[in-house]
Amino acid sequence: MRLLPHPATEDIELTEVLRALADPVRLKIVARLATVGTMTCGEATDHLGVHKSTASHHLRALREAGVVCTKQEGRLKYINLRRDDLDARFPGLIDSILTASRDDSAAAVSGDQPVPAASGDDPTLIAAGERGRR
């Protein structure tokens, strides 16, 4: 099995991890890996509705940021979340991001997305959904 190049644990940078996870498609891939575990690249990306070249781009971005580890065995590439490495480098980061991601998804489905406050808005009106009205 051939290991594709990826950063060593001590070389993983927080800014690169956050940049990689800022994309909704990559966040879905990581959430699936966190739930299922090691998968082939095709299994990890087949539910995303993106072209193979786009999926490859996302997987490469995750690998280069140090979020996933990719190993090639014959024609197949297997990926897994580098949870242990990420937890050693940034304790609790992945769990926090995945929890926030699930909370955002649940809010989007239920329609309970928070309304951001603008300066000068009355918080009681914002809670009632009457932003900007006084």
N, CA and C of each residue as an Amber inpcrd file, in Angstrom:
protein
   402
   0.8500000  -1.1750000   0.0000000   0.0000000   0.0000000   0.0000000
   0.8980000   1.2410000   0.0000000   0.6350000   2.1380000  -0.9140000
   1.4410000   3.3540000  -1.0500000   0.7410000   4.5290000  -0.3700000
   1.4570000   5.2200000   0.4820000   0.9240000   6.3830000   1.1790000
   1.1880000   7.6260000   0.3380000   0.1280000   8.3740000   0.0350000
   0.2910000   9.6150000  -0.7130000   0.8600000  10.6820000   0.2140000
   1.5310000  11.6980000  -0.3280000   2.1450000  12.7210000   0.5290000
   1.1070000  13.5360000   1.3030000   1.3780000  13.7080000   2.5700000
   0.5520000  14.5320000   3.4360000   1.4410000  15.0580000   4.5580000
   1.0580000  16.1400000   5.2260000   1.9240000  16.7250000   6.2500000
   2.0450000  15.8320000   7.4850000   3.2180000  15.8770000   8.0980000
   3.4150000  15.1870000   9.3670000   2.5580000  15.8690000  10.4260000
   2.2690000  15.1590000  11.4910000   1.3990000  15.6990000  12.5390000
   1.8650000  17.0640000  13.0200000   3.1570000  17.2150000  13.2680000
   3.6660000  18.4830000  13.7920000   3.6310000  19.6070000  12.7630000
   3.4330000  19.2790000  11.4890000   3.3850000  20.2910000  10.4290000
   1.9640000  20.7240000  10.0650000   0.9550000  20.1210000  10.6720000
  -0.4320000  20.4920000  10.3830000  -0.6920000  21.8670000  10.9860000
  -1.1730000  22.7790000  10.1590000  -1.4320000  24.1530000  10.5920000
  -2.9310000  24.3840000  10.7590000  -3.2880000  25.0700000  11.8180000
  -4.6870000  25.3450000  12.1210000  -5.3740000  26.0980000  10.9860000
  -4.6970000  27.0830000  10.4280000  -5.3160000  27.8760000   9.3540000
  -5.6470000  27.0140000   8.1460000  -4.7860000  26.0700000   7.8240000
  -5.0280000  25.1920000   6.6710000  -6.1680000  24.2200000   6.9440000
  -6.2370000  23.7060000   8.1680000  -7.3300000  22.8000000   8.5360000
  -8.6590000  23.5430000   8.4560000  -8.7040000  24.7360000   9.0210000
  -9.9430000  25.5160000   8.9990000 -10.3280000  25.9260000   7.5800000
  -9.3350000  26.2630000   6.7650000  -9.6090000  26.6180000   5.3670000
 -10.2090000  25.4150000   4.6290000  -9.6560000  24.2380000   4.8720000
 -10.1610000  23.0330000   4.2100000 -11.5850000  22.7150000   4.6640000
 -11.8520000  22.9070000   5.9450000 -13.1710000  22.5620000   6.4810000
 -14.2070000  23.6560000   6.2650000 -13.7990000  24.7980000   5.7540000
 -14.7450000  25.8860000   5.4990000 -15.6450000  25.5990000   4.3040000
 -15.2420000  24.6880000   3.4520000 -16.0450000  24.3480000   2.2820000
 -17.1120000  23.3110000   2.6760000 -18.3840000  23.5470000   2.3540000
 -19.4470000  22.6250000   2.7470000 -19.2730000  21.2050000   2.2010000
 -18.7460000  21.0620000   0.9930000 -18.5380000  19.7360000   0.4180000
 -17.4780000  18.9810000   1.2120000 -16.3870000  19.6460000   1.5300000
 -15.3280000  18.9950000   2.3000000 -15.7930000  18.6780000   3.7150000
 -16.6040000  19.5350000   4.2760000 -17.1430000  19.2760000   5.6080000
 -18.0350000  18.0380000   5.5980000 -18.8090000  17.8450000   4.5390000
 -19.6450000  16.6440000   4.4090000 -18.7860000  15.3930000   4.3150000
 -17.6880000  15.4790000   3.5750000 -16.7770000  14.3370000   3.4520000
 -16.2190000  13.9780000   4.8220000 -15.7700000  14.9690000   5.5690000
 -15.1890000  14.7270000   6.8910000 -16.2410000  14.1600000   7.8400000
 -17.4560000  14.6850000   7.7930000 -18.5200000  14.1670000   8.6500000
 -18.8070000  12.7100000   8.3450000 -18.7900000  12.3730000   7.0820000
 -19.0390000  10.9730000   6.6890000 -17.8920000  10.0830000   7.1420000
 -16.6590000  10.5500000   6.9790000 -15.5080000   9.7660000   7.4450000
 -15.5400000   9.5920000   8.9620000 -15.9620000  10.6140000   9.6810000
 -16.0340000  10.5280000  11.1380000 -17.0630000   9.4940000  11.5800000
 -18.1010000   9.3250000  10.7810000 -19.1580000   8.3730000  11.1130000
 -18.8190000   6.9540000  10.6630000 -18.3660000   6.8260000   9.4290000
 -18.1760000   5.5100000   8.8160000 -16.7770000   4.9500000   9.0300000
 -15.7730000   5.8010000   8.9680000 -14.3910000   5.3330000   9.0670000
 -13.7500000   5.2890000   7.6980000 -12.7840000   4.4210000   7.5160000
 -12.0410000   4.3280000   6.2600000 -12.9550000   3.9260000   5.1120000
 -12.8170000   4.6400000   4.0040000 -13.6010000   4.3640000   2.7980000
 -12.7280000   4.5780000   1.5710000 -13.1960000   4.0660000   0.4360000
 -12.5360000   4.4210000  -0.8140000 -12.9410000   5.8530000  -1.1510000
 -12.1760000   6.4880000  -2.0030000 -12.5000000   7.8610000  -2.4020000
 -13.8830000   7.9310000  -3.0500000 -14.2080000   6.9290000  -3.8390000
 -15.5200000   6.8940000  -4.4900000 -16.6490000   6.7880000  -3.4870000
 -16.4940000   5.9480000  -2.4790000 -17.5190000   5.8130000  -1.4440000
 -17.6940000   7.1130000  -0.6570000 -16.6000000   7.8010000  -0.4220000
 -16.6430000   9.0300000   0.3740000 -17.2990000  10.1820000  -0.3680000
 -17.2730000  10.1410000  -1.6920000 -17.7550000  11.2920000  -2.4690000
 -18.9560000  10.9960000  -3.3540000 -19.4180000   9.7600000  -3.4270000
 -20.4980000   9.4400000  -4.3650000 -21.8250000  10.0930000  -4.0130000
 -22.0410000  10.4890000  -2.7940000 -23.3100000  11.0890000  -2.3650000
 -23.3300000  12.6140000  -2.4860000 -22.2340000  13.2020000  -2.9610000
 -22.1040000  14.6610000  -2.9510000 -22.7200000  15.3520000  -4.1620000
 -22.8920000  14.6310000  -5.2460000 -23.4620000  15.2380000  -6.4440000
 -22.5050000  16.1620000  -7.1710000 -21.1950000  15.8860000  -7.0770000
 -20.2010000  16.6850000  -7.7930000 -19.4590000  15.7770000  -8.7730000
 -18.8430000  16.3770000  -9.7810000 -18.0710000  15.6110000 -10.7510000
 -16.8570000  14.9850000 -10.0730000 -16.3380000  13.9260000 -10.6860000
 -15.1770000  13.2400000 -10.1170000 -13.9740000  14.1630000  -9.9750000
 -13.7820000  15.0420000 -10.9450000 -12.6370000  15.9490000 -10.8610000
 -12.7950000  16.9200000  -9.6850000 -14.0130000  17.3560000  -9.4420000
 -14.2700000  18.2450000  -8.3030000 -14.0760000  17.4970000  -6.9930000
 -14.5530000  16.2630000  -6.9470000 -14.3690000  15.4380000  -5.7480000
 -12.8820000  15.2150000  -5.4800000 -12.1080000  14.9610000  -6.5340000
 -10.6630000  14.7760000  -6.3870000 -10.0040000  16.0310000  -5.8300000
 -10.4370000  17.1890000  -6.3110000  -9.9160000  18.4560000  -5.8020000
 -10.1790000  18.5840000  -4.2980000 -11.3900000  18.2800000  -3.8800000
 -11.7400000  18.3860000  -2.4610000 -10.9300000  17.4020000  -1.6130000
 -10.7770000  16.1840000  -2.1010000 -10.0050000  15.1920000  -1.3480000
  -8.5390000  15.5940000  -1.2410000  -8.0180000  16.1580000  -2.3000000
  -6.6250000  16.6210000  -2.2640000  -6.4560000  17.7700000  -1.2680000
  -7.3970000  18.6960000  -1.2580000  -7.3320000  19.8230000  -0.3190000
  -7.3570000  19.3210000   1.1220000  -8.1960000  18.3410000   1.4090000
  -8.2560000  17.7650000   2.7500000  -6.9520000  17.0540000   3.1130000
  -6.3840000  16.3290000   2.1520000  -5.1290000  15.6150000   2.4010000
  -3.9830000  16.5870000   2.6300000  -3.8770000  17.6000000   1.7870000
  -2.7750000  18.5590000   1.9080000  -2.8680000  19.4010000   3.1760000
  -4.0890000  19.5780000   3.6920000  -4.2730000  20.3160000   4.9410000
  -3.9830000  19.4380000   6.1550000  -3.8880000  18.1330000   5.9370000
  -3.6220000  17.2120000   7.0400000  -4.8680000  16.6830000   7.7150000
  -6.0220000  16.8660000   7.0940000  -7.2830000  16.4230000   7.6870000
  -7.5190000  14.9390000   7.4390000  -7.1330000  14.4550000   6.2650000
  -7.3030000  13.0380000   5.9410000  -5.9740000  12.4340000   5.5200000
  -5.9250000  11.1260000   5.5910000  -4.7720000  10.3630000   5.1240000
  -5.2530000   9.5060000   3.9540000  -4.5240000   9.5110000   2.8580000
  -4.9040000   8.7500000   1.6650000  -3.8510000   7.7010000   1.3750000
  -4.3040000   6.4720000   1.2220000  -3.4130000   5.3610000   0.8920000
  -3.9150000   4.7130000  -0.3860000  -2.9810000   4.3900000  -1.2670000
  -3.3520000   3.7680000  -2.5300000  -2.9960000   2.2970000  -2.4870000
  -3.9600000   1.4720000  -2.8780000  -3.7540000   0.0300000  -2.9710000
  -4.2620000  -0.4020000  -4.3430000  -3.3450000  -0.6760000  -5.2340000
  -3.7330000  -0.9830000  -6.6110000  -4.3720000   0.2350000  -7.2370000
  -5.5670000   0.0570000  -7.7800000  -6.2700000   1.1690000  -8.4190000
  -7.1450000   1.9530000  -7.4450000  -7.3140000   1.4420000  -6.2410000
  -8.1800000   2.0960000  -5.2660000  -7.3910000   2.9700000  -4.3070000
  -8.0060000   4.0700000  -3.9240000  -7.4320000   4.9370000  -2.8990000
  -8.3730000   4.9240000  -1.7060000  -7.8050000   4.7010000  -0.5310000
  -8.5720000   4.6750000   0.7030000  -8.2590000   5.9210000   1.5160000
  -9.2850000   6.5190000   2.0850000  -9.0620000   7.6990000   2.9120000
  -9.6550000   7.4710000   4.2950000  -9.0170000   8.0800000   5.2520000
  -9.5580000   8.0760000   6.6030000  -9.2410000   9.4070000   7.2640000
 -10.0610000   9.7650000   8.2200000  -9.8940000  10.9930000   8.9710000
  -8.7120000  10.8420000   9.9160000  -7.8440000  11.8270000   9.9500000
  -6.6810000  11.7980000  10.8390000  -7.0700000  12.3490000  12.2130000
  -8.0830000  11.7510000  12.7940000  -8.6310000  12.2400000  14.0610000
  -7.5850000  12.2550000  15.1710000  -6.8080000  11.1930000  15.3090000
  -5.7990000  11.1370000  16.3710000  -4.7530000  12.2380000  16.2040000
  -4.2970000  12.4260000  14.9660000  -3.3040000  13.4700000  14.7050000
  -3.8850000  14.8600000  14.9630000  -5.1140000  15.0750000  14.5040000
  -5.7480000  16.3810000  14.6900000  -6.0580000  16.6440000  16.1680000
  -6.4770000  15.6070000  16.8860000  -6.7440000  15.7780000  18.3150000
  -5.4580000  16.0250000  19.0940000  -4.3650000  15.4170000  18.6620000
  -3.0850000  15.6600000  19.3230000  -2.6210000  17.0900000  19.0920000
  -2.8680000  17.5840000  17.9020000  -2.4110000  18.9300000  17.5250000
  -3.3620000  20.0210000  18.0200000  -4.6810000  19.7730000  17.8630000
  -5.7170000  20.7480000  18.2250000  -6.8320000  20.0210000  18.9740000
  -6.6670000  19.7770000  20.2690000  -7.6360000  18.9810000  21.0420000
  -9.0650000  19.5250000  20.9400000  -9.9840000  18.6390000  20.5680000
 -11.4000000  18.9770000  20.5170000 -11.8640000  19.7110000  19.2720000
 -10.9500000  20.0890000  18.3950000 -11.3230000  20.8900000  17.2230000
 -12.2990000  20.1530000  16.3140000 -11.9600000  18.9350000  15.9280000
 -12.8030000  18.1900000  14.9820000 -14.1780000  17.9320000  15.5800000
 -14.2270000  17.5270000  16.8350000 -15.5260000  17.2890000  17.4740000
 -16.3590000  18.5630000  17.5120000 -15.7370000  19.6920000  17.8230000
 -16.4600000  20.9640000  17.8700000 -17.0130000  21.3400000  16.5050000
 -16.1980000  21.1840000  15.4780000 -16.6330000  21.5340000  14.1200000
 -17.7540000  20.6200000  13.6570000 -17.6270000  19.3190000  13.9140000
 -18.6660000  18.3840000  13.4900000 -19.9700000  18.6160000  14.2560000
 -19.8770000  18.9350000  15.5340000 -21.0700000  19.2340000  16.3200000
 -21.7510000  20.4920000  15.8020000 -20.9790000  21.5310000  15.5510000
 -21.5330000  22.7750000  15.0130000 -22.1510000  22.5420000  13.6440000
 -21.5330000  21.7080000  12.8500000 -22.0390000  21.3950000  11.5180000
 -23.3880000  20.6890000  11.6120000 -23.5040000  19.7400000  12.5140000
 -24.7800000  19.0320000  12.6980000 -25.8510000  19.9870000  13.2050000
 -25.4910000  20.8740000  14.1330000 -26.4520000  21.8400000  14.6680000
 -26.9460000  22.7700000  13.5690000 -26.0340000  23.2350000  12.7010000
 -26.4250000  24.1030000  11.5910000 -27.3440000  23.3740000  10.6190000
 -27.0430000  22.1020000  10.3450000 -27.8660000  21.3160000   9.4260000
 -29.2590000  21.1180000   9.9990000 -29.3440000  20.8350000  11.2850000
 -30.6430000  20.6350000  11.9270000 -31.4500000  21.9280000  11.9220000
 -30.7930000  23.0490000  12.1640000 -31.4860000  24.3380000  12.1620000
 -31.9820000  24.6770000  10.7690000 -31.1870000  24.3610000   9.7470000
 -31.5860000  24.6520000   8.3720000 -32.8110000  23.8300000   7.9820000
 -32.8630000  22.5880000   8.4340000 -33.9960000  21.7220000   8.1120000
 -35.2480000  22.1980000   8.8290000 -35.1140000  22.6130000  10.0970000
 -36.2800000  23.0310000  10.8640000 -36.6750000  24.4810000  10.6020000
 -35.8010000  25.2450000   9.9540000 -36.0860000  26.6430000   9.6730000
 -35.7610000  27.5710000  10.8240000 -35.0570000  27.0790000  11.8270000
 -34.7240000  27.8740000  13.0110000 -33.3510000  28.4940000  12.9200000
 -32.9810000  29.0270000  11.7910000 -31.6750000  29.6490000  11.6720000
 -31.6850000  30.9810000  12.4010000 -30.6230000  31.2350000  13.1750000
 -30.5750000  32.5010000  13.9000000 -30.4250000  33.6860000  12.9470000
 -31.0160000  34.7970000  13.3230000 -30.9140000  36.0270000  12.5450000
 -29.7850000  36.8490000  13.1420000 -28.7530000  37.1790000  12.3670000
 -27.6600000  37.9660000  12.9230000 -28.1230000  39.3770000  13.2600000
 -27.6390000  39.8760000  14.3720000 -28.0220000  41.2130000  14.8130000
 -27.1950000  42.2580000  14.0820000 -27.8440000  43.3160000  13.6600000
 -27.1430000  44.4630000  13.0830000 -27.0710000  45.5290000  14.1630000
 -26.1350000  46.4160000  14.0420000 -26.0000000  47.4520000  15.0640000
 -27.2550000  48.3000000  15.1020000 -27.7120000  48.5940000  16.3070000
 -28.8930000  49.4250000  16.4690000 -30.1980000  48.6530000  16.4690000
 -30.1640000  47.3410000  16.1770000 -31.3910000  46.5610000  16.2010000
 -31.7660000  46.2140000  17.6330000 -33.0290000  46.1840000  17.9090000
 -33.5420000  45.8200000  19.2170000 -33.5510000  44.2920000  19.3150000
 -32.8280000  43.7000000  20.2870000 -32.7560000  42.2400000  20.3970000
 -34.1180000  41.5830000  20.5720000 -35.0620000  42.2250000  21.2150000
 -36.3780000  41.6310000  21.3910000 -37.1250000  41.5420000  20.0660000
 -36.8960000  42.5190000  19.1890000 -37.5300000  42.4650000  17.8660000
 -36.8840000  41.4260000  16.9850000 -35.5570000  41.2550000  17.1380000
 -34.8510000  40.2450000  16.3410000 -35.3630000  38.8680000  16.7160000
 -35.5320000  38.6160000  18.0090000 -36.0290000  37.3190000  18.4650000
 -37.4160000  37.0520000  17.9110000 -38.2100000  38.0920000  17.7500000
 -39.5560000  37.9340000  17.2260000 -39.5820000  37.9200000  15.7060000
 -38.4210000  38.0560000  15.0720000 -38.3620000  38.0300000  13.6300000
 -38.7060000  39.3490000  12.9740000 -38.6070000  40.4490000  13.7070000
 -38.9690000  41.7680000  13.1940000 -37.7300000  42.6460000  13.1120000
 -36.7200000  42.1820000  12.4830000 -35.4630000  42.9030000  12.3860000
 -35.6530000  44.2690000  11.7210000 -35.0780000  45.2830000  12.3660000
 -35.0820000  46.6100000  11.7770000 -36.3500000  47.4090000  12.0170000
 -37.4090000  46.7680000  12.5310000 -38.6520000  47.4940000  12.7930000
 -38.6800000  47.9400000  14.2450000 -39.1830000  49.1120000  14.4960000
 -39.2580000  49.6330000  15.8720000 -40.6390000  50.1350000  16.1610000
